[in-house]
């Protein structure tokens, strides 16, 4: 979710459509409901998250690197 959010909001492109994003978001919300929201990493990013947006998610250097790699791998233009 973090990487795809970066691709969409920071790079202005996407490698998944809105329907797939919402599928992933719903899946994550169900996991949060079932197992709780504290996992020890990125807890603040996903606290009370409802999947409506990802614009606030982490922008750490690894996210930038992974996002650029995925877009390139997917065949997108940078």
Secondary structure by P-SEA (a helix, b strand, c coil): caaaaaaacccccccccaaaaaaaaaaaaaaaaaccccccccccccccccccccccccccaaaaaaaaaaaaaacccc
